Amino acid sequence: MTGSPTALERIFYPPAPEPWTRRALLSPLALLSWTYSGAVRLRGALYDSGLLRAEHVEGLRVLSIGNLNVGGTGKTPAVLHLAELLIREGRKVGILTRGYGRESQEPLTFAGKEPLPAVTEAGDEPLLLARRCPGARLFVGADRVAAALRARDDFGLDTVLLDDGFQHRRLHRDEDLVVVDEAVGLGNGQLLPRGPLREPPSALRRATLLWLRAAPGDAAPNPWLDAVTAPRVRTRYGPTGWWDPSGAEHATNALEGKPVLALAGLARPGGFLKTVTTLGAEVRDAALFPDHHRFSADELRQVEARARQQGARIVTTEKDAVRLPAGFEAWVVRLGVEVLEGEAHLRRALGLPGETRDL
């Protein structure tokens, strides 16, 4: 790559981080990071010492799926894969989620087989999970203990997945699955806002299973992960097909050689852009917004105008498609998960028999 990088090149090939200097360590950003770190460590110490106690919900198996990084590690596909696996094995499954970005504060429960609430009421990820896994019941709300009790008492569920639950320690869990993207790792190992972490790398000692999203090629050495003794499951995420604006399914090569405009509101859009490129589409332009961005009518009109100028189809992710209005014409790429290593560890963590059931 020569000359000044384009906007797309900066996403595909992000620059190396600047080295830390004495001035950087004394910056307001560093001071904020130390303040945040102190609060996180104090809260963790209170739980570790037993001064704060997690609440048990007897008769309900609670499986937490979380991460240390802020967004973009592949947690939602992991939750979806686990929910589908548990349902195939005969479990009655619920998913407990906060519903990030929703406007309502009222607790909600729904399943994909029922009329679904608006994205403003539920948030994008709960709606995506309900649509993709209609056999699971979603519980959306800040009080995950109350949601777990309702899952057990009102709906007779036996297993719940605590979405984004690693830092939510108020609800006792039977297993703590932590998702790590090998391509991203733990960044610079620093906490917000100086780095990408919500807890220090030492918090991984609480993990009972590491869910690794395999990087293309060999993963870079990571001393923080190397120090974790928990069993590991290594997985590969990949596209399984395209869905056109009418909802019809197409093969992964349906847009091969076709010009596209990539539309996304993601924490790390680089993976989406690489996926589209891997499928053979020609990325002419990209309209990229912050994670969970609520697209306005004006923004979408501008995106459509840019696509027409480029003679391109609009392509997007499943999570973003949930936030698009009815009638907006975009092709949607769907991701699936393949377990490469550690299936026995995964089945143990889920409380399933050691052998895969024939279906």
Buried (B, 14 or more C-beta within 10 A) or exposed (E): EEEEBEEBEEBBEEEEEEEEEEEEEEBEBBEBBBEBBEEBBEBBEEBEEEEEEBEBBEEBBBBBBBBBBBBBBBBBBBBBBBBBBBBEBEBBBBBBBBBBBBEBEEBBBBBBEEEBBEBEBBBBBBBBBBEBBEBBBBBBBEBBBBBBBBBBEEEEBBBBBBBBBBBBBEBBBBBBBBBBBBBBBBBEBBBBBBBBBBBBBEBBEBBBBBBBBBBEEEBEEBEBBEEBEBBBBBBBBBBEBBBBBEEEEEEBEBBEEBBBBBBBBBBBBBBBBBBBBEBEBBBBBBBBBEBBBBBEEEBBEEBBEBBEEBEBBBBBBBBBBBBBEEEBEBBBBBBBBEBEBBBEBBBBBBBBEEEEEEE
